[in-house]
Amino acid sequence: MDRDTGSGGPSTPSGPTARLRRRKGSNEVPPEVETNGDRLLFNDRNKYKSMLIRTYSTVWMIGGFVSIIYLGHLYIWAMVVVIQIFMAKELFNLLRKAHEDRQLPGFRLLNWHFFFTVMLFVYGRILSQRLVNTVTMDKFLYKLVGRLIKYHMVTCYFLYIAGFMWFILTLKKKMYKYQFSQYAWTHMILIVVFTQSAFTVANIFEGIFWFLLPASLIVINDIAAYIFGFFFGRTPLIKLSPKKTWEGFIGASFATMISAFVLANILGHFQWLTCPRKDLSTGWLECDPGPLFKPEYFTVPQWFPEWFPWREISILPVQWHALCLGLFASIIAPFGGFFASGFKRAFKIKDFGDSIPGHGGITDRMDCQMVMAVFAYIYHQSFIVPQSLSIEMIMDQILMNLTFEEQRALYTKLGQIIMEKQFGES
């Protein structure tokens, strides 16, 4: 926090009286987040050290992220699970009171019991069909997985009920308010963490492209907003985040839209990024990219100058959809960050944690990603996925919901129907 050390300004009251005045004032967070006014952050030399630390951490995060993307779907899912655990840890600790916890041994374990129960439920629902497709060739594993899927919901239900009973049996006199507030807080965390992660994992298996592009746009928008705000920021954008400026917001919006259009073209040329994953294997994928990823060619108008190097421009249809994602990442997704800022100010904390130097905690990096992941999934299902039933979708339902004997009976019945139609036509 900057301090005025000169003697030219008016004196500032100190001691108990000043502290009392500060307590009686607004519970908004502290003086260092006052508005920029007409002062550019670029001129504040104290910010350069923070910028270097933040840049160093960003480079490491991007390098690790790219490496995991290269490894494929399962490793990306594992990364999402690790991020979830760190987010839950940060949020569980936010309202934790050490004195009360010491009087409630095992109470924190109950939080993690609920966490892993919901994780089993969410990922069991999302990945069950892909697990079936992975073990189809092994009859024993196929039957075992079929049983697990059949009783998956009831297993998760009774695990939750066990946690519920555990909570009731551990209620302690004079601790009721703390215990019930923690119970409610745990369920809010589960909703926040698993709502976004469920959509994120669904995007991953629809094709890494639909996970990577939205996530990258949020990162680009965040970095661009920081850079534009650092060098040009003058006008405060919103009181919840006084360091955010209109200059940073507008500059980042343009940068994100341009990046969305260009990045979609680059990513769209890699089949292993665009193909959906139907099982839980780790090999690279090859598939028909579909019309969205097949280039369309446009002739450059005659009025373009002769020095322009291209007479014909190749554009993937998915690039137009990428503009919609870029628009959302620029204008709507930042409100996830504003919500997190308001939340932190309400609890008078600077960051959710200190896992990432210069950035705060994992939760501080995922606030906008939560909003973006949900939108990307809804957009993909509404405007990209064909609405009619395909042969693949019907086969998925057959494999998921029918036993091996029922599938064989269906095969025999279809054979009879086909034979009868052939004889009828002849």
Contacts in CASP RR format, 6 or more apart in sequence:
PFRMAT RR
TARGET T0000
AUTHOR 0000-0000-0000
METHOD contacts of the structure
MODEL  1
MDRDTGSGGPSTPSGPTARLRRRKGSNEVPPEVETNGDRLLFNDRNKYKS
MLIRTYSTVWMIGGFVSIIYLGHLYIWAMVVVIQIFMAKELFNLLRKAHE
DRQLPGFRLLNWHFFFTVMLFVYGRILSQRLVNTVTMDKFLYKLVGRLIK
YHMVTCYFLYIAGFMWFILTLKKKMYKYQFSQYAWTHMILIVVFTQSAFT
VANIFEGIFWFLLPASLIVINDIAAYIFGFFFGRTPLIKLSPKKTWEGFI
GASFATMISAFVLANILGHFQWLTCPRKDLSTGWLECDPGPLFKPEYFTV
PQWFPEWFPWREISILPVQWHALCLGLFASIIAPFGGFFASGFKRAFKIK
DFGDSIPGHGGITDRMDCQMVMAVFAYIYHQSFIVPQSLSIEMIMDQILM
NLTFEEQRALYTKLGQIIMEKQFGES
1 30 0 8 1.000
1 31 0 8 1.000
1 32 0 8 1.000
2 32 0 8 1.000
2 46 0 8 1.000
12 18 0 8 1.000
13 21 0 8 1.000
27 346 0 8 1.000
27 348 0 8 1.000
28 345 0 8 1.000
29 344 0 8 1.000
29 345 0 8 1.000
29 348 0 8 1.000
29 350 0 8 1.000
33 242 0 8 1.000
33 243 0 8 1.000
34 242 0 8 1.000
35 236 0 8 1.000
35 242 0 8 1.000
36 233 0 8 1.000
36 234 0 8 1.000
36 235 0 8 1.000
36 236 0 8 1.000
36 242 0 8 1.000
36 243 0 8 1.000
36 245 0 8 1.000
37 234 0 8 1.000
37 235 0 8 1.000
37 236 0 8 1.000
38 234 0 8 1.000
39 234 0 8 1.000
40 231 0 8 1.000
40 232 0 8 1.000
40 233 0 8 1.000
40 234 0 8 1.000
41 47 0 8 1.000
41 229 0 8 1.000
41 230 0 8 1.000
41 231 0 8 1.000
41 233 0 8 1.000
41 243 0 8 1.000
42 230 0 8 1.000
42 231 0 8 1.000
42 232 0 8 1.000
47 230 0 8 1.000
50 358 0 8 1.000
51 230 0 8 1.000
53 357 0 8 1.000
53 358 0 8 1.000
54 226 0 8 1.000
54 357 0 8 1.000
54 358 0 8 1.000
54 359 0 8 1.000
56 357 0 8 1.000
57 356 0 8 1.000
57 357 0 8 1.000
57 358 0 8 1.000
57 359 0 8 1.000
58 223 0 8 1.000
58 359 0 8 1.000
61 356 0 8 1.000
61 365 0 8 1.000
62 219 0 8 1.000
65 79 0 8 1.000
68 75 0 8 1.000
68 76 0 8 1.000
68 79 0 8 1.000
69 76 0 8 1.000
69 208 0 8 1.000
69 212 0 8 1.000
71 282 0 8 1.000
72 208 0 8 1.000
72 272 0 8 1.000
72 282 0 8 1.000
72 283 0 8 1.000
72 284 0 8 1.000
73 204 0 8 1.000
73 205 0 8 1.000
73 207 0 8 1.000
73 208 0 8 1.000
73 277 0 8 1.000
73 282 0 8 1.000
74 280 0 8 1.000
74 282 0 8 1.000
75 282 0 8 1.000
76 204 0 8 1.000
76 208 0 8 1.000
76 211 0 8 1.000
77 201 0 8 1.000
77 204 0 8 1.000
80 197 0 8 1.000
80 200 0 8 1.000
80 201 0 8 1.000
80 204 0 8 1.000
81 119 0 8 1.000
83 197 0 8 1.000
83 362 0 8 1.000
83 366 0 8 1.000
84 119 0 8 1.000
84 193 0 8 1.000
84 194 0 8 1.000
84 197 0 8 1.000
86 355 0 8 1.000
86 361 0 8 1.000
86 362 0 8 1.000
86 363 0 8 1.000
87 193 0 8 1.000
87 362 0 8 1.000
87 363 0 8 1.000
87 366 0 8 1.000
88 111 0 8 1.000
88 112 0 8 1.000
88 115 0 8 1.000
88 189 0 8 1.000
88 193 0 8 1.000
90 352 0 8 1.000
90 353 0 8 1.000
90 355 0 8 1.000
90 361 0 8 1.000
90 362 0 8 1.000
90 363 0 8 1.000
91 185 0 8 1.000
91 189 0 8 1.000
91 192 0 8 1.000
91 193 0 8 1.000
91 352 0 8 1.000
91 363 0 8 1.000
92 108 0 8 1.000
92 111 0 8 1.000
92 186 0 8 1.000
92 189 0 8 1.000
94 347 0 8 1.000
94 349 0 8 1.000
94 352 0 8 1.000
95 181 0 8 1.000
95 182 0 8 1.000
95 185 0 8 1.000
95 347 0 8 1.000
96 108 0 8 1.000
97 178 0 8 1.000
100 175 0 8 1.000
100 178 0 8 1.000
101 107 0 8 1.000
101 108 0 8 1.000
103 172 0 8 1.000
103 175 0 8 1.000
104 170 0 8 1.000
104 172 0 8 1.000
104 175 0 8 1.000
104 179 0 8 1.000
106 170 0 8 1.000
107 170 0 8 1.000
107 179 0 8 1.000
107 182 0 8 1.000
110 163 0 8 1.000
110 166 0 8 1.000
110 167 0 8 1.000
110 170 0 8 1.000
110 186 0 8 1.000
111 182 0 8 1.000
111 186 0 8 1.000
113 159 0 8 1.000
113 162 0 8 1.000
113 163 0 8 1.000
113 166 0 8 1.000
114 160 0 8 1.000
114 163 0 8 1.000
114 186 0 8 1.000
114 187 0 8 1.000
114 190 0 8 1.000
115 186 0 8 1.000
115 189 0 8 1.000
115 190 0 8 1.000
117 156 0 8 1.000
117 159 0 8 1.000
117 160 0 8 1.000
117 163 0 8 1.000
118 156 0 8 1.000
118 160 0 8 1.000
118 190 0 8 1.000
118 194 0 8 1.000
119 194 0 8 1.000
120 152 0 8 1.000
120 155 0 8 1.000
120 156 0 8 1.000
120 159 0 8 1.000
121 152 0 8 1.000
121 153 0 8 1.000
121 156 0 8 1.000
122 194 0 8 1.000
122 197 0 8 1.000
122 198 0 8 1.000
123 201 0 8 1.000
124 149 0 8 1.000
124 152 0 8 1.000
125 152 0 8 1.000
126 198 0 8 1.000
126 201 0 8 1.000
126 202 0 8 1.000
126 205 0 8 1.000
127 201 0 8 1.000
127 205 0 8 1.000
127 280 0 8 1.000
128 149 0 8 1.000
128 152 0 8 1.000
128 400 0 8 1.000
129 278 0 8 1.000
129 396 0 8 1.000
129 399 0 8 1.000
129 400 0 8 1.000
130 205 0 8 1.000
130 277 0 8 1.000
130 278 0 8 1.000
130 279 0 8 1.000
130 280 0 8 1.000
131 145 0 8 1.000
131 149 0 8 1.000
131 279 0 8 1.000
131 280 0 8 1.000
132 142 0 8 1.000
132 145 0 8 1.000
132 146 0 8 1.000
132 149 0 8 1.000
132 399 0 8 1.000
132 400 0 8 1.000
133 278 0 8 1.000
133 279 0 8 1.000
133 280 0 8 1.000
133 396 0 8 1.000
133 399 0 8 1.000
134 279 0 8 1.000
134 280 0 8 1.000
134 281 0 8 1.000
135 141 0 8 1.000
135 142 0 8 1.000
135 144 0 8 1.000
135 145 0 8 1.000
136 142 0 8 1.000
136 399 0 8 1.000
139 404 0 8 1.000
142 404 0 8 1.000
143 404 0 8 1.000
146 403 0 8 1.000
149 400 0 8 1.000
167 179 0 8 1.000
167 183 0 8 1.000
170 179 0 8 1.000
171 179 0 8 1.000
172 179 0 8 1.000
192 370 0 8 1.000
195 370 0 8 1.000
195 374 0 8 1.000
196 366 0 8 1.000
196 369 0 8 1.000
196 370 0 8 1.000
196 371 0 8 1.000
196 373 0 8 1.000
196 374 0 8 1.000
197 373 0 8 1.000
199 373 0 8 1.000
199 374 0 8 1.000
199 376 0 8 1.000
199 377 0 8 1.000
199 378 0 8 1.000
200 211 0 8 1.000
200 369 0 8 1.000
200 373 0 8 1.000
202 377 0 8 1.000
203 210 0 8 1.000
203 211 0 8 1.000
203 214 0 8 1.000
203 373 0 8 1.000
203 376 0 8 1.000
203 377 0 8 1.000
203 380 0 8 1.000
204 210 0 8 1.000
204 211 0 8 1.000
204 277 0 8 1.000
205 276 0 8 1.000
205 277 0 8 1.000
206 276 0 8 1.000
206 380 0 8 1.000
206 385 0 8 1.000
207 273 0 8 1.000
207 274 0 8 1.000
207 275 0 8 1.000
207 276 0 8 1.000
207 277 0 8 1.000
208 272 0 8 1.000
208 273 0 8 1.000
208 274 0 8 1.000
209 267 0 8 1.000
209 268 0 8 1.000
209 273 0 8 1.000
209 274 0 8 1.000
209 318 0 8 1.000
210 376 0 8 1.000
210 377 0 8 1.000
210 380 0 8 1.000
210 384 0 8 1.000
211 373 0 8 1.000
211 376 0 8 1.000
212 267 0 8 1.000
212 273 0 8 1.000
213 260 0 8 1.000
213 263 0 8 1.000
213 264 0 8 1.000
213 267 0 8 1.000
213 322 0 8 1.000
213 325 0 8 1.000
213 376 0 8 1.000
214 325 0 8 1.000
214 329 0 8 1.000
214 372 0 8 1.000
214 373 0 8 1.000
214 375 0 8 1.000
214 376 0 8 1.000
215 369 0 8 1.000
215 372 0 8 1.000
215 373 0 8 1.000
216 259 0 8 1.000
216 263 0 8 1.000
217 256 0 8 1.000
217 259 0 8 1.000
217 260 0 8 1.000
217 263 0 8 1.000
217 325 0 8 1.000
217 326 0 8 1.000
217 329 0 8 1.000
217 372 0 8 1.000
218 329 0 8 1.000
218 333 0 8 1.000
218 368 0 8 1.000
218 369 0 8 1.000
218 372 0 8 1.000
220 255 0 8 1.000
220 256 0 8 1.000
220 259 0 8 1.000
220 329 0 8 1.000
221 252 0 8 1.000
221 253 0 8 1.000
221 255 0 8 1.000
221 256 0 8 1.000
221 329 0 8 1.000
221 330 0 8 1.000
221 333 0 8 1.000
221 334 0 8 1.000
221 368 0 8 1.000
222 252 0 8 1.000
222 368 0 8 1.000
224 248 0 8 1.000
224 251 0 8 1.000
224 252 0 8 1.000
224 255 0 8 1.000
224 256 0 8 1.000
225 244 0 8 1.000
225 248 0 8 1.000
225 249 0 8 1.000
225 251 0 8 1.000
225 252 0 8 1.000
225 334 0 8 1.000
228 245 0 8 1.000
228 247 0 8 1.000
228 248 0 8 1.000
228 250 0 8 1.000
228 251 0 8 1.000
228 252 0 8 1.000
228 255 0 8 1.000
229 245 0 8 1.000
229 247 0 8 1.000
229 248 0 8 1.000
232 245 0 8 1.000
232 247 0 8 1.000
232 248 0 8 1.000
233 245 0 8 1.000
233 246 0 8 1.000
233 247 0 8 1.000
233 248 0 8 1.000
234 245 0 8 1.000
234 247 0 8 1.000
235 245 0 8 1.000
235 246 0 8 1.000
235 247 0 8 1.000
236 242 0 8 1.000
236 244 0 8 1.000
236 245 0 8 1.000
236 246 0 8 1.000
237 244 0 8 1.000
237 245 0 8 1.000
237 246 0 8 1.000
237 248 0 8 1.000
237 249 0 8 1.000
238 244 0 8 1.000
238 338 0 8 1.000
240 338 0 8 1.000
240 341 0 8 1.000
240 342 0 8 1.000
240 345 0 8 1.000
241 337 0 8 1.000
241 338 0 8 1.000
241 341 0 8 1.000
244 334 0 8 1.000
244 338 0 8 1.000
249 334 0 8 1.000
252 330 0 8 1.000
253 330 0 8 1.000
253 331 0 8 1.000
256 326 0 8 1.000
256 329 0 8 1.000
256 330 0 8 1.000
257 323 0 8 1.000
257 326 0 8 1.000
257 327 0 8 1.000
257 330 0 8 1.000
259 326 0 8 1.000
260 322 0 8 1.000
260 323 0 8 1.000
260 325 0 8 1.000
260 326 0 8 1.000
260 329 0 8 1.000
261 319 0 8 1.000
261 322 0 8 1.000
261 323 0 8 1.000
263 322 0 8 1.000
264 316 0 8 1.000
264 318 0 8 1.000
264 319 0 8 1.000
264 321 0 8 1.000
264 322 0 8 1.000
265 315 0 8 1.000
265 316 0 8 1.000
265 319 0 8 1.000
267 273 0 8 1.000
267 274 0 8 1.000
268 274 0 8 1.000
268 289 0 8 1.000
268 293 0 8 1.000
268 316 0 8 1.000
268 318 0 8 1.000
269 293 0 8 1.000
269 316 0 8 1.000
271 285 0 8 1.000
271 286 0 8 1.000
271 287 0 8 1.000
271 289 0 8 1.000
272 284 0 8 1.000
272 285 0 8 1.000
272 286 0 8 1.000
274 287 0 8 1.000
274 289 0 8 1.000
274 293 0 8 1.000
275 285 0 8 1.000
275 286 0 8 1.000
275 287 0 8 1.000
275 289 0 8 1.000
276 287 0 8 1.000
277 285 0 8 1.000
278 392 0 8 1.000
278 396 0 8 1.000
291 317 0 8 1.000
292 316 0 8 1.000
292 317 0 8 1.000
292 318 0 8 1.000
292 321 0 8 1.000
292 384 0 8 1.000
293 316 0 8 1.000
293 317 0 8 1.000
293 318 0 8 1.000
294 316 0 8 1.000
294 317 0 8 1.000
295 314 0 8 1.000
295 315 0 8 1.000
295 316 0 8 1.000
296 314 0 8 1.000
296 315 0 8 1.000
296 316 0 8 1.000
296 317 0 8 1.000
297 312 0 8 1.000
297 313 0 8 1.000
297 314 0 8 1.000
297 315 0 8 1.000
298 312 0 8 1.000
298 313 0 8 1.000
298 315 0 8 1.000
299 311 0 8 1.000
299 312 0 8 1.000
300 308 0 8 1.000
300 310 0 8 1.000
300 311 0 8 1.000
300 312 0 8 1.000
300 313 0 8 1.000
321 379 0 8 1.000
321 383 0 8 1.000
321 384 0 8 1.000
324 379 0 8 1.000
325 375 0 8 1.000
325 376 0 8 1.000
325 379 0 8 1.000
328 372 0 8 1.000
328 375 0 8 1.000
328 379 0 8 1.000
329 368 0 8 1.000
329 372 0 8 1.000
332 371 0 8 1.000
332 375 0 8 1.000
333 368 0 8 1.000
333 371 0 8 1.000
333 372 0 8 1.000
333 375 0 8 1.000
334 368 0 8 1.000
335 371 0 8 1.000
336 367 0 8 1.000
336 368 0 8 1.000
336 370 0 8 1.000
336 371 0 8 1.000
337 367 0 8 1.000
337 368 0 8 1.000
339 367 0 8 1.000
340 352 0 8 1.000
340 363 0 8 1.000
340 364 0 8 1.000
340 367 0 8 1.000
344 350 0 8 1.000
344 351 0 8 1.000
344 352 0 8 1.000
351 359 0 8 1.000
351 360 0 8 1.000
351 361 0 8 1.000
351 364 0 8 1.000
352 360 0 8 1.000
352 361 0 8 1.000
352 362 0 8 1.000
352 363 0 8 1.000
352 364 0 8 1.000
353 360 0 8 1.000
353 361 0 8 1.000
353 362 0 8 1.000
353 363 0 8 1.000
353 364 0 8 1.000
354 360 0 8 1.000
354 361 0 8 1.000
355 361 0 8 1.000
355 362 0 8 1.000
356 362 0 8 1.000
356 364 0 8 1.000
356 365 0 8 1.000
359 365 0 8 1.000
398 407 0 8 1.000
398 410 0 8 1.000
399 407 0 8 1.000
402 410 0 8 1.000
END
